[in-house]
Amino acid sequence: MKNSFDKKILKEINNWLKANQKIAIATVIQTWGSSPQPVGSRMIINEDGNFSGSVSGGCVESAVVSQCLEIIKKNKPSKKINFKISDENAWEVGLACGGEITIFLASILMELKILQEIIKKRESKSEFAVITNLDNGKSKIFEVNKPIDKNFEKYIDEINYFYKNKKNGIIKNTNIFVET
């Protein structure tokens, strides 16, 4: 599984933050059928419309950039967007074989402390997962043998499953996204 917080994305986020850019991040949180990028793939967008990373391709990414710019300009914390593509118009929007994807968009400024912690942990090669409540956009760091946030305690078995299997995904029947 490709890490969703890869070095290139983290370096670009740092550069944009140092330049006082407002940033949004898009994360693939679910896929059905064919999709060009796996769950956990990311794209970051700054207030000037520059972006790095990929969540799909074609018109899907154009729509994601547009939606992220709206989040930045209107100071919205987060939102989910869905793309469902039939085989007939799949090429037009960048989902080459049809399929569906759900993408979570969030303002980075809302979670800057968590992002800084992620950067430190990646640099030190620590093992961890990021748990995000998709209803409110709040994220927490999960590490084995360390206390877990009380809001996520009842999902500890599911979180451990994703963590141990190095998988990204939504815990069944919830709006909790786990990224490893």
C-alpha positions as a printed NumPy array, in Angstrom:
array([[  0.   ,   0.   ,   0.   ],
       [  1.404,   3.365,  -1.044],
       [  1.576,   5.727,   1.919],
       [ -1.016,   8.466,   1.663],
       [  1.276,  10.915,   3.473],
       [  4.24 ,  10.55 ,   1.14 ],
       [  7.335,  12.756,   1.389],
       [  6.531,  14.788,  -1.738],
       [  3.095,  15.812,  -0.432],
       [  4.453,  16.635,   3.036],
       [  7.336,  18.685,   1.572],
       [  4.932,  20.645,  -0.65 ],
       [  2.602,  21.301,   2.295],
       [  5.548,  22.613,   4.332],
       [  6.648,  24.882,   1.472],
       [  3.16 ,  26.286,   0.988],
       [  2.66 ,  26.826,   4.721],
       [  5.985,  28.68 ,   4.926],
       [  4.721,  30.9  ,   2.062],
       [  1.527,  31.547,   4.103],
       [ -0.642,  29.759,   1.55 ],
       [ -4.047,  28.436,   2.517],
       [ -4.27 ,  24.743,   1.639],
       [ -6.909,  22.06 ,   1.232],
       [ -6.273,  18.344,   1.028],
       [ -8.308,  15.788,  -0.924],
       [ -8.233,  12.101,   0.054],
       [ -9.804,   9.146,  -1.735],
       [-11.819,   7.459,   1.027],
       [-13.818,   4.858,  -0.948],
       [-13.806,   3.277,  -4.385],
       [-16.157,   0.883,  -6.168],
       [-15.4  ,  -0.771,  -9.46 ],
       [-12.5  ,   0.675, -11.381],
       [-10.613,   3.722, -10.12 ],
       [ -7.276,   5.164, -11.231],
       [ -6.065,   5.757,  -7.652],
       [ -6.45 ,   3.568,  -4.536],
       [ -8.118,   4.505,  -1.251],
       [ -5.794,   6.836,   0.647],
       [ -4.472,   8.658,  -2.443],
       [ -4.079,  12.38 ,  -1.87 ],
       [ -3.95 ,  15.67 ,  -3.649],
       [ -3.198,  19.025,  -2.034],
       [ -4.392,  22.338,  -3.448],
       [ -3.297,  25.835,  -2.458],
       [ -5.295,  29.054,  -2.642],
       [ -3.736,  29.881,  -6.041],
       [ -5.074,  26.645,  -7.526],
       [ -1.679,  24.913,  -7.643],
       [ -1.853,  21.242,  -6.768],
       [  0.314,  18.21 ,  -6.109],
       [ -0.599,  14.532,  -5.957],
       [ -3.524,  12.745,  -7.566],
       [ -6.936,  11.389,  -6.62 ],
       [ -8.193,  10.276, -10.021],
       [ -7.434,  12.136, -13.228],
       [ -9.269,  14.085, -15.906],
       [-12.347,  16.099, -15.03 ],
       [-12.606,  14.491, -11.587],
       [ -9.428,  16.26 , -10.518],
       [-10.635,  19.531, -12.064],
       [-13.801,  19.253,  -9.969],
       [-11.764,  18.399,  -6.86 ],
       [ -9.537,  21.46 ,  -7.352],
       [-12.62 ,  23.645,  -7.8  ],
       [-14.29 ,  22.243,  -4.666],
       [-11.086,  22.648,  -2.632],
       [-10.768,  26.274,  -3.721],
       [-14.324,  26.815,  -2.488],
       [-13.416,  25.295,   0.898],
       [-10.389,  27.594,   1.132],
       [-12.228,  30.768,   0.062],
       [-15.274,  30.154,   2.271],
       [-13.268,  28.835,   5.257],
       [-15.227,  25.575,   5.32 ],
       [-13.638,  22.807,   7.418],
       [-14.495,  19.793,   5.238],
       [-16.899,  18.02 ,   2.894],
       [-17.323,  14.762,   0.983],
       [-17.896,  14.542,  -2.765],
       [-18.914,  11.497,  -4.811],
       [-18.336,  10.64 ,  -8.441],
       [-20.331,   7.847, -10.058],
       [-19.37 ,   7.163, -13.625],
       [-21.093,   4.909, -16.119],
       [-18.966,   3.063, -18.667],
       [-20.457,   5.225, -21.438],
       [-19.017,   8.525, -20.156],
       [-16.097,   7.19 , -18.111],
       [-13.343,   8.599, -20.339],
       [-14.838,  12.089, -20.226],
       [-14.362,  12.424, -16.479],
       [-11.185,  10.431, -15.973],
       [-12.488,   7.12 , -14.627],
       [-11.334,   5.035, -17.57 ],
       [-13.437,   1.933, -16.867],
       [-16.337,   3.45 , -15.011],
       [-16.72 ,   3.111, -11.285],
       [-17.305,   5.284,  -8.266],
       [-15.081,   7.216,  -5.907],
       [-15.715,   9.234,  -2.772],
       [-13.255,  11.971,  -1.909],
       [-12.965,  13.785,   1.428],
       [-11.88 ,  17.427,   1.213],
       [-10.527,  19.314,   4.224],
       [ -8.86 ,  22.601,   5.003],
       [ -5.34 ,  21.975,   6.265],
       [ -5.426,  24.961,   8.585],
       [ -8.17 ,  23.242,  10.563],
       [ -5.807,  20.344,  11.387],
       [ -2.372,  21.975,  11.348],
       [ -1.32 ,  20.479,  14.706],
       [ -2.119,  16.937,  13.504],
       [ -0.323,  17.589,  10.218],
       [  2.809,  18.734,  12.048],
       [  2.678,  15.569,  14.171],
       [  2.334,  13.436,  11.015],
       [  5.376,  15.149,   9.469],
       [  7.467,  14.453,  12.593],
       [  6.366,  10.821,  12.716],
       [  7.105,  10.269,   9.004],
       [ 10.57 ,  11.817,   9.38 ],
       [ 11.326,   9.546,  12.347],
       [  9.846,   6.544,  10.479],
       [  7.332,   5.922,  13.289],
       [  4.493,   3.453,  12.785],
       [  1.068,   5.058,  13.159],
       [ -2.342,   5.549,  11.588],
       [ -4.488,   8.634,  11.201],
       [ -8.131,   8.308,  12.208],
       [-10.567,  10.875,  10.799],
       [-14.196,  11.44 ,  11.711],
       [-15.693,  12.273,   8.306],
       [-18.696,  13.948,   9.932],
       [-16.633,  16.759,  11.435],
       [-13.198,  16.423,   9.788],
       [-11.391,  15.911,  13.097],
       [ -8.338,  13.662,  12.955],
       [ -6.28 ,  11.891,  15.606],
       [ -3.072,   9.876,  15.578],
       [ -3.277,   6.175,  16.488],
       [ -0.25 ,   4.254,  17.768],
       [ -0.188,   0.739,  19.162],
       [  0.138,   0.568,  22.966],
       [ -0.699,   4.246,  23.399],
       [ -3.967,   5.688,  24.691],
       [ -6.569,   6.297,  21.988],
       [ -8.857,   9.315,  21.859],
       [-12.082,   8.535,  23.745],
       [-14.17 ,   9.339,  20.651],
       [-12.567,   6.394,  18.854],
       [-12.287,   3.861,  21.74 ],
       [-15.28 ,   1.787,  20.65 ],
       [-13.642,   1.23 ,  17.243],
       [-10.306,  -0.054,  18.583],
       [-10.685,  -3.553,  17.081],
       [-11.48 ,  -2.181,  13.622],
       [ -8.676,   0.399,  13.837],
       [ -6.225,  -2.329,  14.825],
       [ -7.39 ,  -4.412,  11.842],
       [ -6.647,  -1.594,   9.378],
       [ -3.377,  -0.781,  11.142],
       [ -2.037,  -4.353,  11.268],
       [ -3.015,  -4.999,   7.641],
       [ -1.66 ,  -1.638,   6.405],
       [ -5.002,  -0.795,   4.815],
       [ -6.84 ,   2.478,   4.346],
       [-10.615,   2.576,   4.559],
       [-13.844,   3.466,   6.282],
       [-14.869,   1.384,   9.286],
       [-18.058,  -0.462,   8.329],
       [-21.31 ,   1.327,   9.244],
       [-19.468,   4.463,  10.413],
       [-18.006,   7.672,   9.066],
       [-14.573,   6.874,  10.537],
       [-11.703,   6.749,   8.015],
       [ -8.446,   4.974,   8.956],
       [ -5.212,   5.752,   7.068],
       [ -2.047,   3.769,   7.592]])
